[in-house]
Amino acid sequence: MTITGIITAIVIGTIVGVLARLVLPGKQSIGVLLTIGVGILAALIGTALANAIGIPTATSGVDWLELLVQVVVAAIGVALVASLKGRKRSAISR
């Protein structure tokens, strides 16, 4: 992966993570850096998943279907991380 690919993954991952937080209802108890990390991971997994199910990811414009898959994966990731972090917090406060 080139440096341009890495920078693009970070930028797209940040956007995907923020979109996932906006899509999920309620308040998520995770920080910004964790959201960005989940978004970056979701962007990479979402692209691989889109390729696996036959969605074209190498187009000349914005790949809207690929972006949709990435946001769905990121929303699942943010919800999972927020629920796991919430469990740890409630177990400590008891």
Long-range contacts (C-beta under 8 A, 24 or more apart in sequence): 9-40, 9-43, 9-44, 10-36, 10-40, 12-43, 12-70, 13-37, 13-39, 13-40, 13-41, 13-42, 13-43, 13-44, 14-39, 14-40, 15-39, 16-40, 16-42, 16-43, 16-46, 16-67, 16-70, 16-71, 16-74, 17-42, 17-74, 17-78, 19-71, 19-74, 20-71, 20-74, 20-75, 20-77, 20-78, 21-78, 23-71, 23-75, 24-75, 24-78, 24-79, 24-82, 28-78, 28-79, 28-82, 29-82, 29-85, 29-86, 29-89, 30-78, 30-81, 30-82, 30-85, 34-81, 35-78, 38-74, 38-77, 38-78, 38-81, 39-74, 41-77, 42-70, 42-71, 42-73, 42-74, 42-76, 42-77, 43-70, 43-74, 45-70, 45-73, 46-70, 46-71, 46-72, 46-73, 46-74, 49-73
